[in-house]
Amino acid sequence: MNALNYEVMRNTEKLYYKDQYLAGANTQVTRVHSDGIELQSTVAYPEGGGQEADFGTIELPMGTVRFVWVKKLYGSPIRLEGFKGGKLGGIIIHSLHPDDLHLLDEVTVGMPARVTIDVERRERLTLSHSASHFLYAAAVGLREELKQWTIGCHIKEDTARFDFLVEDAFTAEDVVEIERRANELIGCNAPIEHYAVEGLEDARLWTYDGIEIPCGGTHLDSPRRIGRLSVRRKRLGKGKERLICVFPDAEIDLSTYHEHAL
């Protein structure tokens, strides 16, 4: 097996898919990179599907280091309809704060570690990602063709947005109707289901009241805590439009997060 194949076949255990509310866990170092640490398993969600990465810390024998981004590399394409850009497997690297990079010289493969995430950031991103799906579902419900002309999304702690290619710009009336539809869906407060396609951990589906969206991000169990969604548009240039949502009345609940025992 050549070096490239070995890199592609390595796999980080994704504890966040086994228990989304697991805030910390014991693990060990499997590789030291120039900008961060690769662990055997992690609770930290990497940037993906538009959702920003978790922040947190890694406790090591010589001290604690902070990671300020998490990224996934390698993996094989998900060859299922609708899973554009998704990957199966892959490794996860925790990129360290610049002030902690000097400590990488002391980190060795096999070293015990404990990885912990910033749960408030995770919960805000989780809420934002679920909110974004109601924005998307409302937009696609109004204009079905948007489903095949979605060109980007970004899920931040306090806002989310989708970018589309369009023949006709969104009108003020369109935006009002999209906001109305999104809030109507949220108001139903039906259960949100989020699960893997059988046998494919990274190929995941988000479903709500008959709506199905391929998505590997983190999500709420119901939309109640999102509160009222406010929607606006931004023109990105000829034929490109952005829809942005905010949720000023959102309720943050950290009570379900827990850690594996030390």
NORFEN-V612759 format. One record per residue. PSI is psi in radians with two decimals (999 if undefined). Layout:
PSI / PSI
//
This chain:
2.21 / 2.95 / -0.67 / -0.78 / -0.66 / -0.73 / -0.76 / -0.59 / -0.31 / 2.62 / 2.28 / 2.33 / 2.18 / 1.60 / -0.43 / -0.34 / -0.44 / -0.63 / 1.76 / -0.43 / 0.20 / 2.00 / -0.35 / 2.64 / 2.68 / 2.52 / -2.81 / 2.79 / 2.28 / -0.33 / 2.50 / 2.16 / 2.98 / -0.46 / 0.05 / -2.91 / 2.36 / 2.29 / 2.77 / -0.66 / 2.78 / 2.61 / -0.12 / 2.16 / 2.24 / 2.77 / 2.30 / 2.54 / 0.44 / -0.32 / 2.28 / 2.77 / 2.75 / 2.73 / 2.83 / -2.73 / 2.74 / 2.06 / 2.22 / 2.88 / -0.57 / -0.07 / -3.06 / 2.33 / 2.66 / 2.39 / 2.40 / 0.09 / 2.73 / 2.30 / 2.60 / 2.34 / 2.71 / -2.59 / 2.92 / 2.60 / 2.51 / 1.91 / 1.04 / 2.57 / 2.29 / -0.25 / 1.01 / 2.13 / -0.10 / 2.66 / 2.54 / 2.44 / -2.54 / 2.93 / 2.73 / 2.21 / 2.30 / 1.88 / 2.20 / 2.72 / 2.42 / -0.62 / -0.22 / -0.04 / -0.55 / -0.39 / -0.24 / -0.48 / -0.38 / -0.09 / 2.36 / 2.70 / 2.38 / -0.14 / 2.36 / 2.58 / 2.74 / 2.13 / 2.32 / 2.43 / 2.78 / 1.79 / -0.52 / -0.72 / -0.81 / -0.81 / -0.67 / -0.68 / -0.66 / -0.84 / -0.75 / -0.71 / -0.74 / -0.72 / -0.70 / -0.57 / -0.55 / -0.63 / -0.84 / -0.81 / -0.68 / -0.73 / -0.79 / -0.56 / -0.57 / -0.72 / 1.68 / -0.54 / -0.31 / -0.43 / -0.67 / -0.04 / 0.46 / 2.18 / -0.02 / 2.77 / 2.76 / 2.12 / 1.90 / 3.10 / -0.64 / 0.10 / 2.79 / 2.65 / 2.74 / 2.50 / 2.45 / 2.62 / 2.31 / 2.60 / -0.69 / 2.27 / 2.67 / 2.33 / 2.94 / -0.64 / -0.65 / -0.80 / -0.74 / -0.73 / -0.68 / -0.76 / -0.75 / -0.80 / -0.72 / -0.79 / -0.52 / -0.74 / -0.80 / -0.71 / -0.41 / -0.50 / 0.76 / 2.88 / 2.45 / 2.21 / 2.45 / 2.01 / 2.86 / 2.55 / 2.40 / 2.17 / -0.04 / 1.56 / -0.65 / -0.17 / 1.73 / 2.66 / 2.46 / 2.20 / 2.55 / 2.02 / 0.81 / -0.14 / 2.35 / 2.20 / 2.15 / 2.23 / 2.29 / 0.20 / -3.01 / 2.54 / 2.75 / 2.87 / -0.35 / 2.78 / 0.01 / -0.76 / -0.10 / -0.63 / -2.73 / 2.34 / 2.35 / 2.27 / 2.44 / 2.87 / 2.79 / 2.28 / 2.21 / -0.06 / 3.11 / 2.13 / 0.15 / 2.28 / 2.60 / 2.35 / 2.26 / 2.41 / 2.55 / 2.83 / 1.29 / -0.34 / 0.24 / 2.54 / 2.16 / 2.21 / 1.98 / 0.10 / -0.36 / -0.14 / 2.51 / 2.99 / 2.62 / 2.54 / 2.57 / 999
//
